[in-house]
């Protein structure tokens, strides 16, 4: 329990930031899971349609500080590779 005014304010700020980060992280994870599910079914056209949306969500999460830029690059590279494998078949 905070004992100072500044600690109370910091507690409120942390709660607000946590809610925002949770929302953004959930949105990111949901879009990645959706794309991975489409890739698992083998639907090349569906995967190609979802890939730009997912990459956009990943880039936005980097801008909002939810995901590190190197982790984002790794996610984008792997997902793009999986989609390219589907379209090559």
N, C-alpha and C positions, 0 to 999 in steps of 0.2 A: 504494500500500500504506500503510495507516494506521500511524503511528508512536507514537500515544498510545492509552491505554486508552479515553478518551472518543471518539476517532476510530474505533476498532474497534467500539464500541457503536453509534455513529451509522451506520456502514457496515451493521451488522446490521439496524438499524431501517429504514434506507432500502431494503434488500433485501426485508424483510417488507412494508413499505408498498407497494413497487412490485408485488409479487405480488398484493396485495389489490386495488390499483387496476386492474391488468391484468384480473383476474377480473371486476370490476364493469363495466369498460369493454367487455369482450367480451360480457357478458350484455346490456348495453344495446344495443350495435350489432346483436347477433343478433336481438333483439326488434324493432328498427326495420326491419331488412332483411326479417324475416318479414312484417311488416305491409305494407311496400312491395310485396312480391311478391304478396300477396293483392290489393292495390289494382290492381296491373298486370294481373292476370287478370280484373278486373271483378266479382269476387265481393263484392257489397254486404253480404250477411249475414255472411260470413266476416270481412270487414273490421270490421264493427260489433262482432263478438265479440272480435276481437283488439285493438281500440282501447283499451278500459279496461286491459287487461294491459300494453300498451305504455306508456300514460300513467303507470301505476303504476311501471314500470321506470325511466322518465325521472325521476319524482319521487324515487325511491329513490337514483338516481345523484346528484341534487342534494344530498340529505341526506348522502351519503357523500363529497361533495366531488369527484366525478369530472367533473361537468358544471356550468357556471355557470348560475345561475337564469334569466338572460335567454336563454341558448342553449336551455335546456330549454323555456321558454315559446315560443320560435320553433319548435322541433321539434313541440311539441304543437299549436300553431295550424295549422301547415302540414299535419300528418297528419290532424287533425280536418277541415280544409277539404277534403282529398282524399276522405276517407270520406263527407263530406256531399255532395260532387259525385256520388259513386256512388249514394247512396241517392236523390238527387233525380231521377235518370234513370228 
